[in-house]
Amino acid sequence: MPLLLDDDTVLRPGTIDGMVRFMDSHPEVGIAGCRTVNPDGSYQKTTALMFSMATEMTNALRPAAFWDDGIDESVTTWKPVGWLNAHFLIVRAEVIKEVGVLDEYFYTFQCEADWCLRIRRAGWQVAYVPDVEIMHIGGAHSVASSVKSYSNLIRGHINRYYFMRKHYGNAAVHLFRLIMTLGATVRLLKYVAVWLVSPDRRPEAGPKVAAYGKIVLLGAAAHPEDLPDDLRRESSDIDFVPARHPDVQDPGWGWGQHR
């Protein structure tokens, strides 16, 4: 049974066995993820609402409406969900044969939502299993530098345009342009204000002003799902060694016991 596992995760003993047992006892489930915690033991967002016009309209005025901080934090038994973060995903081989693998166009952002939606449309359930737990060193693949802040914001919006066109059609993209542009404009004005009144926050606000300005212009592009020229080259300058991250203490689960 295939497993997608980020290299910045730490597994408890028995994690994989527990998830395999769950899949064996729930043949209706095509893909599943488990509860995820941060290095300090706090809950890390694992599930999200599926992208739709409704979530996007809410998200335009309230950031991450589909990705609330506490979504499913208090869940104690397994449940079907919209989509799962890909740091730990167990999926049936027959599901992959039926719907295919992750869509490489997405470059990380929203690829899980696309895959989970395709799996659900094929008649399988997407499951969150909270009684199995891993630790995930969040942010290790999206370093919060000014360059990453700029490029990640733009990539995330481009991928949502692509997602909408792929799953809801060309007509939906026209409405989505208005929603996306509204949300980007609100955030642009916010970070312009932050840059003006808080000099100490300018390193944070500057890249976001640049990114949201570009995203506003993206809404007028003929194909807003196309990657701009300045983002076509992927950066590969992030050094990360998951076995001994300097900011993470050994949680007692056994470093290096990944299976």
N, C-alpha and C positions, 0 to 999 in steps of 0.2 A: 504494500500500500504506500504510494509515494508521499513524501513529506517535504514541505517547503520550510526551511529553517534559516533565519538570519544568522550571520556569524557573530552577532553581538547579543546572543541569548545564552542563558544558563539553564539547564534542565534539572529538575528534581529527579532523584532516582525513581523510576517507575512511570515517568511522564509518558513516554511513548507507549509502553504497555497499556497504560490506562486509556489512552486515546484509541488504541487499536481495539481494546475491549468494547469501548463505547461504539465504535463504528460497526463492530461485529454484531452488537445487540440492537442496532438501529439501522436496518438495511435501507430505510427510506432517506437517510442522510447521505448526501454526496460529498460534502466537504465540511470540515469542522475545525474550530480553533478553541483554545483553552484560555483560562483566566491568566492575565499578565500583570506582573507587578514591576515597579521601578526598583532600582538598587536599594532604596531606603525602605522597601516593603509596601509602599503605597500603591494603590490601584493605578494601572495604566490603561488608557482607553484602548479597547480591543474591537468593539463592534460599532457599527454606525447605521443610520437610516440610509436606505437606498436613495441615490440622487434622483430627484424628480423636479418638476416645475414648482411644486409646493415647497419642497425643502429649499430650493434655490431662491424663491421669493422671500422666504423667512431669513435665509442666510444673507441676503443683500443688506438687511438692516441689523441682523443679530449674527455675528460671526460664528461660523461652524455650527449651524442649526442641525446639521446631519451628524455632527461629531461632538456632542455635548461632553463636558468633562466627566460627568458622573453617569453616563449612559451605561446601564446594565451593571453598575458597580455593586448593587445590593442583591443581584440575582444569585440564587443558591442552587437551582436545578437547571438542567439544560433547556434551551429554548431556541426556536427558529429566529434568525435575525436577518437584517437587510444585507450586510456584508461584514467581512472580517479583515482586520489588519494582517498583512502577509508575513509577519515575523515568525509565525508558527501556523501552518495550515496542513492538515492531513486530508488527502483526497483519494477517492477510489480510482483505480486504474481505468475501470470501464467508463468513468465520468470523463477522464481525459480523452479517451478514445472517441467519446460521443461529442464533446463540445470543444475539444482542442485545449491547448495550453494558454498561458497568459499572453495577451496581446502586446507584442513588443513595442508598438507605437507609443504606448503610454509613458515609457521611461519612469517607472515606479508609481507616480501619483495616479490614483484612480484605477490602476490595473486590477486591484483586488475587487473593486465594485463591479467592474466590467465582467470579470470571471464569475463572480458570485451570481450576477444577474443572468448570465448565460446558463449557469448550472441550474438555477431556479426555473428558468423557462423550459429547460429540458425535463422538468418534473421531479427534480431532487430537492431536498431540503438543505439549507445552510444553517449549521448548528453552532451555538456557543456553549461550551462545556465548562462551567465555573469551578467544578470540584477537582480539576486537574490544573496545575499552575506552573508557570515558568517565570523567569526574570528576563526582562529585556532592557538593554542599555539604550533607552530612547535617545534619538538625535545623533547617534554615531554615524549614520549614513547621510545626515542632512546637517552638517556642521553649520552653526549659526554665525558664519562670517558674513560680511556685507555682500560679498559676491554670491554666496549661496542664498542669502535672503532674497536678493534681487531675482536670481534665476529660478529659484524654487517657486516664488509667487507667480511668476509668468508661466512656468511650466504647468503649475497646478490649474491655472485658468484655461490654458490651451487644451489641456487634457479633458477638462470638463466640456469644452466646446466639442471636442472629438467624441466624447461619450454621448452627448446629446444628439449629435448628428447620426452616430452609429445606431443608437437604440430607439430614438424617437423621431428621426427623419428631418429633412431639410426645413420643413415649416416650423418645427419646434425651435430650430436654431435662431430663427428671426425673432421670436419672442424672448428666447434666452439672451440674445444680444442686449435687449433693453434691461433685463434683470441684472446681467453681469455688469453692464456699464453703470447702472445705478449703484450697485454695491461697490464697484471700484472708485466711483466718484466720491462716495461717502468716506471711504477709507483714505483717498487722496487728500481730501480736505482736512481730515483728522490729523494726518501726519505732517501736512504743511503747517498746521497750527502747532503741533508738537515741536517741529523744527524751529519755529519762530519764537516760542515762549520758553523752551527748555533747552538751552545750549548743551547741557550735559547729555541729552538724549539724541543729539544730532547724528552720532554714528549709527544709531538704530533707525532714526526717522529718514535719513537721507536715501538709503537704498529702497525703502518702501515708497517714498515719494516718486522716485524714478520708475519703480516697477508698476505702481498703480497708474501713473501717467501713461505708461506704455500699454497697460491693460485697457484703459479708456479708449485709446486709439485703436486697439485691437478690435474693439466692437464694431468699427467701421470697415474692417478688412473684408475682402470678398471671401476669404477662407481663414477665419480666425483660429481654426484648429491647426494651421501650418506653423511650424516652428520658425521664429525669426532668425535671420542670418547670424546674429551675434550669439545665439544659443545653440547653433547646430553642432558645435564641437563639444564633446563631453569632457569635463575635467576629470582627471584621474590622480589628483595630487593629495588625496586624503589617506593618511597612514593610520590604520586602526588595527590593533592587535587584541582580539576579543578575550584571549585567555588571561590577560593581565592589564586591564584598563586601569589607569592611575587613579581614577576617581571612585573606584568600586571596591568595596571590601568583600572578601570571600564570605558568602552567606551561609556557608556550612553545607552546601548542597553537593560540593565536590567539583571544583574546577577541572575541566578536561574530561569530564565523564559524559560528554555528548555522545549520543549513539547514532 
